[in-house]
Amino acid sequence: MPRNQFERMMFALLTVIITVHAYVFYSLYVVNGSTLIEINQTNSVLSAINAQGGVYMFGRFMPIWVVVIVEFLFAYVLECLVGSPCSFKLACKVFDPKETHPVLFETAIICATVGIMCPAMSFIAALLYYPYYEGFNCITLLANWLKLVCFNFPFAFFTQLFFIQPFIRTLFKAIFRRKENA
């Protein structure tokens, strides 16, 4: 849908803004929420995060806004340099964009993007949230990465395919006021 480099960068920006917030919420509340509440003996996830002094990242506790900014920067750079270009090329290997229905082609791009970005961002998260206080071990890093991929992939696939990308495409069309041919 984006037609030039500026539009591609804006599309990636909108996608990453929403996706990073969704993942921070998912990671803190859905995946780790009960553990945080139990460890800190509070009645809510936000209280637990505040009680421990923030979210563990880089071997120390950081405020949630720092977590969002750091993940945003990694995700945006990765999406612009690797995710978008590679997913389009992968989709073109399977489908001819001129002969394939746009919805099917866009779905192929979304699936390819999730297939690239989920393992890559999960690896970055495994590095960012690694328990450095226990010492560093490559096997532990790989195990944490695999665990994160297993948690994140279903969430990434379904949210991108059914919620985030349709919303972003609608928002993008509204912002750039483009008449798309049916």
TORLO-937090 format. One record per atom (N, C-alpha, C): residue in one letter; z, y, x. Coordinates in pm, whole numbers, padded with zeros to 5 digits, always signed. Each point is the difference from the previous one (the first is absolute). Layout:
AZYX;...
This chain:
M+00000-00119+00080;M+00000+00119-00080;M+00000+00127+00085;P+00081+00010+00107;P-00012+00118+00087;P-00136+00001+00069;R-00060+00118+00008;R-00136+00007+00052;R-00012+00057+00140;N+00104+00067+00050;N-00007+00055+00135;N+00135-00021+00069;Q+00007+00041+00125;Q+00121-00025+00079;Q+00123+00070-00059;F-00017+00124-00044;F+00112+00072-00060;F+00051-00072-00124;E-00090-00043-00087;E+00040-00071-00121;E+00068-00133+00033;R-00049-00070+00104;R+00064-00125+00041;R+00142+00024+00048;M+00019+00108+00076;M+00133+00034+00050;M+00094+00037-00116;M-00051+00073-00098;M+00080+00037-00117;M+00034-00122-00085;F-00097-00089-00016;F+00023-00123-00077;F+00108-00084+00069;A-00009-00012+00133;A+00101-00074+00076;A+00136+00068-00011;L+00002+00133+00005;L+00125+00075-00011;L+00068-00026-00134;L-00076+00011-00108;L+00057-00026-00133;L+00051-00144-00011;T-00078-00094+00049;T+00040-00140-00006;T+00128-00024+00078;V+00006+00051+00121;V+00116-00025+00087;V+00126+00068-00054;I-00014+00120-00055;I+00117+00068-00056;I+00066-00087-00106;I-00079-00051-00092;I+00057-00082-00108;I+00045-00136+00052;T-00080-00062+00086;T+00032-00134+00049;T+00128-00002+00082;V+00019+00095+00087;V+00121+00002+00085;V+00125+00015-00086;H-00004+00089-00097;H+00116+00014-00087;H+00027-00129-00078;A-00106-00065-00047;A+00017-00126-00072;A+00062-00107+00091;Y-00045-00007+00124;Y+00053-00101+00092;Y+00143+00027+00044;V+00034+00125+00021;V+00138+00031+00035;V+00092-00038-00116;F-00041+00035-00121;F+00079-00041-00118;F+00008-00152-00009;Y-00113-00067+00012;Y-00005-00146-00009;Y+00089-00064+00106;S-00011+00044+00124;S+00079-00059+00108;S+00149+00023-00017;L+00037+00123-00035;L+00142+00032-00009;L+00065-00053-00128;Y-00067+00014-00111;Y+00061-00035-00127;Y-00025-00145-00041;V-00124-00044+00006;V-00033-00133-00050;V+00034-00109+00101;V-00049+00013+00123;V+00019-00105+00100;V+00142+00000+00057;N+00049+00117+00040;N+00128+00007+00070;N+00114+00062-00080;G-00024+00038-00124;G+00099+00071-00079;G+00132-00073-00017;S-00005-00126-00042;S+00126-00073-00022;S+00077-00022+00130;T-00071-00021+00109;T+00066-00016+00131;T+00069+00129+00041;L-00069+00113-00017;L+00059+00130+00034;L+00126+00027-00084;I-00008-00029-00128;I+00115+00021-00089;I+00116-00089+00041;E-00029-00126+00031;E+00105-00095+00037;E+00065+00037+00134;I-00079+00033+00099;I+00053+00033+00133;I+00086+00126-00005;N-00045+00100-00074;N+00070+00128-00004;N+00101+00010-00115;Q+00008-00103-00081;Q+00094-00007-00113;Q-00008+00125-00089;T-00122+00026-00045;T-00023+00112-00092;T-00062-00054-00127;N-00027+00090-00094;N-00059-00046-00126;N-00147+00042-00017;S-00057+00067+00099;S-00142+00036-00006;S-00060-00002+00140;V-00130-00014+00005;V-00070-00006+00128;V+00011+00135+00072;L-00019+00108-00072;L+00009+00132+00062;L+00139+00025+00057;S+00104-00041-00071;S+00137+00012+00051;S+00018-00084+00126;A-00059-00119+00000;A+00010-00088+00117;A-00070+00061+00121;I-00117+00059-00021;I-00073+00065+00109;I+00080+00118+00054;N+00056+00079-00089;N+00082+00114+00042;N+00125-00046+00073;A+00061-00110-00048;A+00124-00051+00062;A-00024-00047+00143;Q-00117-00056+00026;Q-00026-00048+00136;Q-00064+00107+00088;G-00025+00116-00055;G-00052+00111+00080;G-00151+00007+00005;G-00068-00066-00091;G-00146+00005-00005;G-00061-00139+00005;V-00126-00005+00037;V-00076-00125+00010;V-00015-00035+00148;Y+00022-00125+00033;Y-00009-00045+00139;Y-00146+00003+00045;M-00028+00079+00104;M-00134+00011+00056;M+00013+00044+00145;F-00083-00053+00087;F+00002+00034+00143;F+00136-00028+00064;G+00075-00097-00054;G+00129-00034+00058;G+00114+00093-00039;R-00024+00087-00098;R+00106+00090-00049;R-00023+00028-00148;F+00094+00066-00063;F-00013+00032-00142;F-00064+00137-00017;M-00104+00003-00084;M-00078+00122-00023;M+00005+00035-00149;P-00011+00129-00034;P-00011+00038-00141;P-00128-00057-00061;I+00001-00019-00131;I-00117-00058-00068;I-00125+00084+00024;W+00012+00133+00002;W-00119+00084+00018;W-00064-00025+00136;V+00079-00034+00102;V-00057-00032+00131;V-00080-00129-00008;V+00055-00098-00071;V-00068-00128-00020;V-00135+00022-00068;V-00001+00082-00104;V-00125+00027-00073;V-00101+00070+00091;I+00042+00098+00077;I-00091+00073+00088;I-00056-00091+00109;V+00085-00080+00063;V-00046-00090+00108;V-00099-00102-00056;E+00034-00061-00113;E-00092-00098-00058;E-00129+00066-00046;F+00009+00121-00053;F-00120+00073-00041;F-00093+00023+00118;L+00055+00046+00111;L-00083+00028+00117;L-00071-00125+00051;F+00075-00110+00012;F-00062-00125+00043;F-00106-00046-00099;A+00031+00003-00127;A-00093-00049-00102;A-00126+00085-00008;Y+00015+00133+00009;Y-00116+00087-00010;Y-00095-00018+00118;V+00056-00005+00119;V-00084-00020+00118;V-00069-00136-00006;L+00075-00103-00034;L-00057-00135-00009;L-00106-00009-00109;E+00025+00062-00114;E-00097-00001-00110;E-00130+00071+00040;C+00012+00115+00065;C-00119+00076+00038;C-00080-00066+00112;L+00070-00055+00098;L-00068-00056+00117;L-00044-00146-00017;V+00077-00078-00076;V-00029-00143-00009;V-00025-00045-00144;G+00094+00028-00089;G-00003-00052-00137;G-00127+00032-00076;S-00030+00127-00017;S-00118+00040-00078;S-00132-00044+00063;P-00023+00028+00129;P-00130-00040+00055;P-00021-00151+00001;C+00102-00075+00038;C-00016-00146+00007;C-00011-00064-00138;S+00074+00052-00097;S-00007-00059-00134;S-00138+00022-00062;F-00059+00117+00023;F-00134+00025-00051;F-00101-00094+00066;K+00011-00019+00131;K-00091-00091+00070;K+00016-00144-00047;L+00126-00042-00023;L+00023-00136-00050;L-00058-00018-00139;A+00019+00098-00087;A-00056-00009-00135;A-00152-00003+00004;C-00060+00075+00093;C-00147+00001+00012;C-00054-00132+00053;K+00082-00076+00074;K-00044-00131+00047;K-00012-00100-00115;V+00080+00021-00103;V+00001-00093-00113;V-00092+00049-00113;F+00001+00131-00024;F-00077+00057-00110;F-00091+00111+00050;D-00114+00013-00064;D-00090+00112+00027;D+00042+00114-00093;P+00045+00113+00055;P+00049+00108-00085;P-00104+00055-00098;K-00127-00011+00034;K-00104+00051-00089;K-00028-00094-00116;E+00028-00129+00018;E-00032-00099-00102;E+00122-00048-00078;T+00119+00030+00049;T+00123-00049-00060;T+00058+00105-00093;H+00055-00046-00113;H+00065+00091-00093;H+00111+00076+00073;P+00012+00132-00021;P+00099+00080+00074;P+00144-00052-00012;V+00038-00048-00117;V+00137-00050-00017;V+00024-00121+00089;L-00097-00090+00007;L+00014-00118+00085;L+00004+00039+00147;F-00085+00093+00038;F-00002+00044+00140;F+00129+00072+00038;E+00051+00086-00088;E+00127+00068+00026;E+00115-00100+00009;T-00004-00102-00084;T+00102-00105+00004;T-00005-00074+00134;A-00119-00025+00049;A-00014-00065+00131;A+00057+00088+00111;I-00023+00130-00009;I+00053+00093+00101;I+00153+00001-00006;I+00055+00005-00121;I+00147+00000-00016;I+00060-00127+00059;C-00060-00115-00032;C+00051-00127+00051;C-00008-00006+00153;A-00110+00048+00054;A-00014+00001+00147;A+00100+00096+00063;T+00023+00113-00063;T+00097+00096+00053;T+00140-00059+00002;V+00038-00066-00108;V+00132-00066-00005;V+00008-00108+00107;G-00107-00076+00017;G-00003-00105+00102;G+00013+00052+00142;I-00040+00123+00023;I+00012+00062+00133;I+00132+00075+00014;M+00028+00085-00097;M+00115+00090+00011;M+00134-00070-00015;C+00010-00099-00087;C+00129-00065-00022;C+00054-00067+00126;P-00077-00085+00068;P+00053-00058+00125;P+00024+00104+00109;A-00087+00101+00008;A+00016+00102+00104;A+00125+00084-00024;M+00019+00049-00121;M+00119+00081-00030;M+00126-00084+00001;S-00010-00128-00037;S+00117-00088+00007;S+00042-00021+00146;F-00097-00007+00090;F+00034-00012+00143;F+00067+00128+00050;I-00053+00114-00040;I+00062+00127+00039;I+00142+00007-00057;A+00018-00041-00124;A+00134+00000-00061;A+00093-00098+00072;A-00053-00115+00042;A+00082-00095+00075;A+00050+00063+00130;L-00082+00082+00062;L+00042+00072+00122;L+00100+00112-00032;L-00029+00076-00106;L+00086+00113-00035;L+00140-00044-00043;Y+00006-00109-00077;Y+00127-00043-00058;Y+00061-00121+00072;Y-00051-00029+00118;Y+00051-00114+00077;Y+00149+00022+00032;P+00081-00108-00007;P+00144+00016+00032;P+00021+00006+00152;Y-00029+00115+00057;Y+00008+00017+00145;Y+00141-00018+00054;Y+00100+00017-00084;Y+00139-00019+00044;Y+00028-00145+00040;E-00085-00093-00042;E+00015-00141+00037;E-00079-00035+00125;G-00069+00095+00060;G-00091-00029+00111;G-00139-00025-00055;F-00100-00002+00087;F-00138-00018-00046;F-00048-00140+00032;N-00067-00062-00098;N-00057-00133+00016;N-00134-00002-00073;C-00107-00039+00068;C-00133-00003-00061;C-00007-00095-00119;I+00069-00112+00009;I-00001-00097-00111;I+00064+00062-00124;T+00109+00072+00019;T+00065+00068-00112;T-00092+00106-00059;L-00069+00074+00085;L-00095+00101-00047;L-00110-00066-00084;L-00058-00108+00049;L-00106-00069-00074;L+00052-00058-00132;A+00123-00054+00003;A+00059-00053-00124;A+00023+00112-00101;N+00051+00114+00047;N+00020+00115-00088;N-00133+00050-00056;W-00103+00001+00085;W-00133+00043-00044;W-00053-00092-00109;L+00008-00130+00022;L-00048-00096-00100;L+00077+00014-00130;K+00131+00019+00009;K+00083+00020-00120;K-00046+00124-00075;L-00024+00109+00072;L-00046+00124-00065;L-00137-00017-00064;V-00090-00070+00066;V-00132-00024-00060;V+00015-00079-00129;C+00086-00101+00000;C+00020-00081-00120;C+00061+00082-00114;F+00091+00091+00031;F+00057+00087-00103;F-00100+00106-00046;N-00071+00059+00095;N-00083+00117-00031;N-00137-00033-00058;F-00060-00111+00039;F-00138-00026-00042;F-00016-00006-00152;P+00081-00079-00072;P-00018-00001-00146;P+00020+00138-00063;F+00101+00072+00047;F+00025+00136-00051;F-00120+00090+00031;A-00048-00006+00123;A-00114+00084+00040;A-00124-00032-00082;F-00029-00127-00014;F-00122-00041-00071;F+00001+00049-00144;F+00107-00030-00073;F+00003+00035-00141;F+00016+00150-00025;T+00082+00067+00079;T+00015+00144-00024;T-00127+00076+00037;Q-00064-00038+00111;Q-00123+00069+00038;Q-00113-00027-00099;L-00013-00125-00039;L-00112-00038-00088;L+00015+00055-00141;F+00121-00003-00054;F+00017+00032-00142;F+00064+00135-00028;F+00068+00061+00097;F+00070+00125-00028;F-00042+00114+00093;I+00025-00017+00128;I-00017+00111+00093;I-00146+00043+00012;Q-00091-00092+00031;Q-00140+00039+00017;Q-00064+00052-00127;P+00022-00062-00118;P-00057+00063-00121;P+00054+00141-00023;F+00128+00021+00025;F+00058+00134-00015;F-00061+00097+00101;I-00011-00042+00125;I-00056+00086+00105;I-00146+00033-00031;R-00076-00096-00046;R-00141+00027-00032;R-00012+00099-00115;T+00085-00014-00100;T+00001+00095-00112;T+00041+00139+00047;L+00103+00006+00081;L+00047+00127+00056;L-00107+00063+00089;F-00064-00081+00082;F-00104+00049+00090;F-00116+00059-00080;K-00041-00068-00107;K-00108+00052-00084;K+00040+00132-00065;A+00125+00010-00041;A+00047+00124-00063;A+00004+00115+00101;I+00044-00028+00120;I+00011+00104+00103;I-00138+00050+00042;F-00092-00094+00023;F-00131+00039+00048;F-00101+00022-00111;R+00044-00015-00126;R-00080+00029-00119;R-00145-00050+00012;R-00008-00127+00024;R-00130-00059+00023;R-00043-00080-00121;K-00123+00015-00038;K-00054-00080-00109;K-00058-00129+00060;E+00064-00110-00032;E-00047-00130+00052;E-00099-00059-00100;N-00105-00058+00052;N-00095-00069-00087;N+00058-00133-00044;A-00015-00031-00125;A+00056-00125-00054;A-00078-00119+00047;
